[in-house]
Amino acid sequence: MPNEQQLRTISAASLDEQKEVWKAHKPKKGDTASWWAIGNGLTKTCMFARDASFGDDLRQAYGIEWAEDLFGPADEDNR
């Protein structure tokens, strides 16, 4: 059974992401699921765009999406 943190990570992911990771980590007959690997595959890291040291070409290549922080200061880049 997954621990609480793994359950939170799995439940926060979209159904498509869950399906993708499950295919990659699906246990064989008689084995148990590697919940650590499944949770790790669905973990997302958050950072500000202003702290990124890569350009748009790498952002697109790795599927990185910037989301606007609506509660951040108005005079800063809040992506």
C-alpha positions in Angstrom: 0.0 0.0 0.0 1.4 3.5 -0.8 2.2 5.9 2.0 0.3 9.2 2.4 2.8 11.3 0.4 2.7 8.9 -2.5 -1.2 8.8 -2.4 -1.2 12.7 -2.5 1.2 12.7 -5.4 -0.8 10.1 -7.4 -4.1 11.7 -6.7 -2.9 15.2 -7.7 -1.8 13.9 -11.2 -4.2 13.8 -14.1 -5.7 10.5 -15.2 -3.6 10.5 -18.4 -0.4 11.0 -16.4 -1.4 8.2 -14.0 -2.0 5.8 -17.0 1.4 6.7 -18.5 3.3 6.0 -15.3 1.3 2.9 -14.5 2.3 1.4 -17.9 5.9 2.1 -17.2 5.9 0.7 -13.6 3.2 -2.0 -13.9 4.1 -5.0 -11.7 4.5 -8.4 -13.1 2.4 -11.3 -11.9 3.1 -12.2 -8.3 5.0 -8.9 -7.6 3.7 -5.9 -5.8 3.5 -2.4 -7.2 6.6 -0.2 -6.6 4.6 2.7 -5.2 7.8 4.7 -4.6 8.6 4.5 -8.4 5.0 5.4 -9.3 4.9 8.4 -7.0 8.4 9.5 -8.1 7.2 9.3 -11.8 4.3 11.7 -11.0 6.3 14.2 -8.9 6.4 17.7 -10.3 8.9 20.3 -9.3 7.9 24.0 -9.1 10.1 26.9 -9.8 9.8 30.5 -11.0 10.6 31.3 -14.6 12.9 34.1 -13.5 15.1 31.5 -11.7 15.3 29.2 -14.8 18.7 29.0 -16.5 17.4 27.7 -19.9 15.6 29.2 -22.8 12.3 28.6 -24.7 13.9 25.8 -26.8 14.6 23.6 -23.8 11.3 24.5 -22.1 9.4 23.2 -25.2 11.7 20.2 -25.6 11.0 19.0 -22.0 7.3 20.0 -21.8 7.8 22.7 -19.1 4.8 24.9 -18.6 4.8 28.2 -16.8 1.7 29.1 -14.7 1.1 32.7 -13.6 1.1 33.2 -9.8 -1.9 35.5 -9.4 -1.0 36.4 -5.8 2.6 37.5 -6.5 3.8 41.1 -6.7 2.6 43.0 -9.8 6.0 44.4 -10.7 7.8 41.0 -11.0 7.7 38.0 -13.4 5.3 35.7 -11.5 5.5 32.7 -13.9 
